[in-house]
Amino acid sequence: MAIPERLETRRLLLRRHRPEDAPALVRALDNWAVVKWLAEVPLPYTLEQALDWIALTRTAWQQGRDYQLLITLKPGGTVIGQIGLRVDTPFEPVERSAELGYWLAEADWGHGYGPEAAGAMVDFGFRRLGLDRIRATCLPDNHRSLTVLTGLGLRPAGKTWLHFVARGATLEVLELSLDRATWRASMRADTAPADPV
Ligand SMILES: CC(C)(COP(=O)(O)OP(=O)(O)OC[C@H]1O[C@@H](n2cnc3c(N)ncnc32)[C@H](O)[C@@H]1OP(=O)(O)O)[C@@H](O)C(=O)NCCC(=O)NCCS
């Protein structure tokens, strides 16, 4: 089955990156309030870094390693964030899993766009990528993101340590996880899916 490069929700269009999106990434990410929650994003965040990231996302998608999409508002297409699933590559894989990550520009918090985009991405991961498990990591004081993740059905699955580039510190993070069978059962409980799972 072909992997769609655009996902649509009620208010959002999630789509692939283009080089001309770089200034929007800089406007959103050159901000401590956003970046402090993200392990890999440096601060300050420059146009050059945004262009490098966009090039990386394009290669990683083609190689099936990382499926990152920009979150844009319908209509108009304003870029408000990013969401993605990075496929895990364990030495001896027993299942196919990926890590969910996302951010929104600070001005766009509080409207439910995060849960809306993340719901579409989880659906994409299980239905289109055929994943067995979706994982996430989250700082324990990131209550807003934890609400999003647990609302999607991800459950605590341990703790680990991550280096946060902008903080210059290695911090303990919560690990959360949702397996395909649990997700499918929650889908059945909600509504019948449009496509077979
Ligand atoms: C995390 C993020 C994507 C959330 O998206 P959002 O659209 O702002 O989410 P919302 O404001 O709609 O809130 C989602 C839920 O959190 C709840 N919430 C909001 N503020 C909260 C707080 N301080 N504590 C606990 N829950 C909170 C909302 O009520 C909502 O719950 P509901 O769906 O049950 O009503 C966004 O805040 C963000 O980009 N943060 C910075 C980057 C980040 O943290 N990325 C994730 C790293 S793990």
The ligand as a Gaussian input file, in Angstrom:
#p B3LYP/6-31G(d) Opt

LIG

0 1
 C        2.649000      19.470000      23.437000
 C        1.854000      20.300000      22.427000
 C        2.078000      19.769000      21.026000
 C        0.371000      20.186000      22.805000
 O       -0.458000      20.655000      21.782000
 P       -1.651000      21.663000      22.041000
 O       -2.434000      21.780000      20.810000
 O       -1.099000      22.909000      22.623000
 O       -2.461000      20.856000      23.105000
 P       -3.716000      21.439000      23.918000
 O       -3.481000      22.765000      24.465000
 O       -4.892000      21.294000      23.074000
 O       -3.720000      20.498000      25.139000
 C       -3.802000      19.128000      25.007000
 C       -4.370000      18.634000      26.306000
 O       -3.520000      19.065000      27.380000
 C       -4.328000      19.727000      28.357000
 N       -3.467000      20.715000      28.995000
 C       -3.203000      21.957000      28.596000
 N       -2.356000      22.547000      29.454000
 C       -2.098000      21.634000      30.430000
 C       -1.303000      21.635000      31.600000
 N       -0.575000      22.686000      31.942000
 N       -1.295000      20.505000      32.354000
 C       -1.991000      19.408000      32.016000
 N       -2.766000      19.358000      30.900000
 C       -2.804000      20.463000      30.124000
 C       -5.467000      20.295000      27.583000
 O       -6.594000      20.519000      28.426000
 C       -5.744000      19.196000      26.605000
 O       -6.417000      18.120000      27.217000
 P       -7.804000      17.628000      26.644000
 O       -7.515000      17.212000      25.227000
 O       -8.148000      16.487000      27.530000
 O       -8.687000      18.815000      26.740000
 C        2.298000      21.786000      22.442000
 O        1.958000      22.339000      23.670000
 C        3.776000      21.972000      22.170000
 O        4.177000      22.075000      21.033000
 N        4.621000      22.058000      23.226000
 C        6.065000      22.273000      23.080000
 C        6.788000      21.122000      22.425000
 C        6.538000      19.811000      23.125000
 O        6.350000      19.759000      24.319000
 N        6.580000      18.708000      22.348000
 C        6.365000      17.383000      22.905000
 C        7.598000      16.840000      23.532000
 S        7.273000      15.316000      24.405000

